[in-house]
Amino acid sequence: MNSWWRSHGTLLRTFCVLFLGQVVSLTLALASFSSSFIADLGVDAPLTQSFFTYLSLALIYGSILVYGRQKLRVSWYWYLFLGFVDVQGNYLVNKAYQYSSITSVTLLDCWTIPWVIILTCVFLGTRYSIWQFFGAALCILGLGLVLLSDAGVGGGDRSGSRPLLGDILVIAGTIFFALSNVGEEFCVKKKDRVEVVTMIGIFGLLVTPLSIMELKSLESVEWSTDIILGFVGYAVSTFLFYTLVPFLLQLRKISGATMFNLSLLTSDMWAVVIRIFFYHQKVDWLYYLSFTMVAIGLVIYTKTQREGPDSPTSSCGWKPQCRISST
């Protein structure tokens, strides 16, 4: 029995990572679909949308933290900063669904990668190889094709009232997510992951009361079952995403960063399926070319990544919208 496990254990763990990666990818796609669906129903309340995610994180993980009766290992003002930038990132990306398509938003969030490279180089002293820079550059070129696609160059259906404005909002949101990711890397390296997620929930909850600015928009909403289900779907899927990713990051040490990255990248293909079969819109050839270039860039980047306790996991994963983790 022991010899069988030794010979097949790695294979079984690899399948476990593949399965969990696709579950996480699906929750990410559901979060994107929920945001797109809410916007399609005419509701413009991105801060309120995120409020319920932070509330669930604060209540559930906060209860675990209180039960353990442990003191904070990181000063509260760091968590205030993380909560603030996380909320701003979610706000900008959720707002982008008012103007752009689900496929463009889900792929453009990979812009987080170059921002994280810059920030980790400047503030954490992380060193990257020439091949990693090449992989990141290939991702950027691929993402540039998304902008051309939304400008109508590829001949596909232009989804959204102002797709290029939506693209700009996504790119701006990735800057805030990159700040959040680098801050989380600093906090999580030798700290408690439960504490970090709890504090992001609590301080994110304190920042989102700014949703009072959305009262006028909320008052004009004709609430229906579909709208309520959209908010519930977003809250549940993003909570599951925050919950499951830490396990996937731990298993990443077994399977490698490439499988982790590419597993989460499949959420972009889920977005294509949703756009074609739910919204009945055509996805032009530039998007598929862009997706291929981003996937190749990620493979090059992660295959040349130095493994070790200080090597960042630059990927398209961890945030509900802008999916990258450096933890």
ABEGO torsion letter per residue (X at the ends): XAAAAAAAAAAAAAAAAAAAAAAAAAAAAAAAAAAAAAAAAGBBBAAAAAAAAAAAAAAAAAAAAAAAGBBBABBAAAAAAAAAAAAAAAAAAAAAAAABBAAAAAAAAAAAAAAAAAAAAAAAGBBBBAAAAAAAAAAAAAAAAAAAAAAGAAGBBBBEABAAAAAAAAAAAAAAAAAAAAAAAAAAAABBAAAAAAAAAAAAAAAAAAAAAAAAAAAABBBBAAAAAAAAAAAAAAAAAAAAAAAAAAAAAAAEAAAAAAAAAAAAAAAAAAAAAAAGBBBBAAAAAAAAAAAAAAAAAAAABBBEAABBBBBBBGBAABBBBAX
